[in-house]
Amino acid sequence: MKATEILGHEHRVIQQVASSCGVCAEALRSGTKVPTDVLESIVDFFGKYGDHYHRQHEEILLSMLREKGAPFGSGPIALINYENHKRRALVDQLSSAVRAHITCGGAAKGMLIETLGALAEFFRGHIWKEDLLLLPMAEKVLSEEDKNLLADWLHFIDSKNGAEAQKAVEGFNAALHHCMDAIAQPRKAQAA
């Protein structure tokens, strides 16, 4: 798999979790209780998979583009760097909002709803920009040798941090399935 395909696949994984943020925000807004394990798994995912794993992959790509003379003060790379600061702030805000929501027994949900919705909206645009601006730039600017080196670096990072990142994905999936089962049980009981 090409390095840009690896990064694109990671974007799909992140987008799925980000989309679930929007679903959780709507559920909370409508008065539906979202299990704390789902909320905690979203925070864990963004910390371990998004920040620790995918961000390392992206940093290698950005570094290689910088070495090849891609402009860092303007254009797609400057935009991605700016948005990465915004992303980090949103993830920190989500962590605080989830803690407050859990501590207050679900009473402090306003900031949580707002942050979950903001994350869903942010990633919709951010992933689009990375997929349609950054990754094509990499394909154009990097030589085949560079792309192979990038792939080697991504595999190296995967060998060091991939298990923890995968565990975060699995934790999110398990929490989501638990949530779906909890929703389905009352519906089955009502139908019977």
Buried (B, 14 or more C-beta within 10 A) or exposed (E): EBBBEBBBEBBEBBBBBBBBBBBBBBBBBEEEEBBBBBBBBBBBBBBBBBBBBBBBBBEBBBEBBEEBEBEEEEEBBEBBEEBBEEBBEBBBBBBBBBBBBBEEEEEBBEBBBBBBBBBBBBBEEBBEBBBEBBBEBBEEBBEEEBBEBBBEBBBEBBEEBBEEBBBBBEBBBEBBEBBEEEEEEEEEEEEE
